[in-house]
């Protein structure tokens, strides 16, 4: 049996923000059942599950894992990058025209 870990409750700030969503009946029933099995209300369970998933998603996008075979090639390319191709130049030009960086 998995124990409930309140990760959001440890954040020392007042709950003032709102998210608006309407789960399907099946999703809502599953959330309520899981919350009951964990001994917390559905709101606390849902916010914690969403927060945990968000943190995992952020971490996965901030980390790069290399396999042994690609590790050497990756660092070799960093040390001696190839000259940019015409396609790369076009891509960078399109990026400059379409993306606003702040």
Secondary structure, DSSP 8 states (H G I E B T S, - for coil): ------SSTTS-S-----------HHHHHHHHHHHHHHTS-HHHHHHHHHHHHHHHHHHHHH-----HHHHHHHHHHHHS-----HHHHHHHHHHHHH----
